[in-house]
Amino acid sequence: MADEPIFVVDDDDAVRESLAALLDTAGYRTESYASGTAFLDALDAGAGACACVVLDIRMPGPDGLEVQRRLNARGAPLPVVIVTGHGDVAMAVQAMRAGAVDFIEKPVARDRLLESVARAVDAGRDARRDASERAAIAARLETLTAREREVLGLLVIGHPNKVAAHALGISPRTIEIHRRNVMAKLAARSLSHLVRMAIAAGIEPSGG
């Protein structure tokens, strides 16, 4: 179960209240918004973290696709479950391509809603964990010297010590020292762990 609330965004009062009630009875906390504008304004005002957004795709003002686009543009997109009418499936597919976790059709079935929300909550939790790990890796990368970053870049593309030493004009022994330093600074448990961290942090294969 999520610690953060589920944001429900739908311009239809009856649908919005029904969605919130279904989620409330399942043990979730909810916050409801009657339009995409109200929802985005609340985020701008510091509405706080949320577990996921249950978002109607067709609303006056910014529709669900536009709200999703603006969420993505913030650089920290929220997990979204799209609510769609039978005639809006094509729009829902667009939303999925833009990163929505799932879409559900009206009238919304309780089990289908809870299944989709649970999937979105898990996706959001995984995304936050991954972002936290990337931030930690980035902070450790800042402690590397320029030479250590070069060595790391060569390790990422699989160069053995002798090849890396030749590429950098230093001895294999010096490469090994740099490699040990890099692994210690990044708290890497193994070479494969080091490579996975470097890739997660976006280290270019060239080492630059």
Secondary structure, 3 states (H helix, E strand, C coil): CCCCCEEEECCCHHHHHHHHHHHHHCCCCEEEECCHHHHHHHHHCCCCCCCEEEEECCCCCCCHHHHHHHHHHCCCCCCEEEEECHHHHHHHHHHHHCCCCEEEECCCCHHHHHHHHHHHHHHHHHHHHHHHHHHHHHHHHCCCCHHHHHHHHHHHCCCCHHHHHHHHCCCHHHHHHHHHHHHHHCCCCCHHHHHHHHHHCCCCCCCC
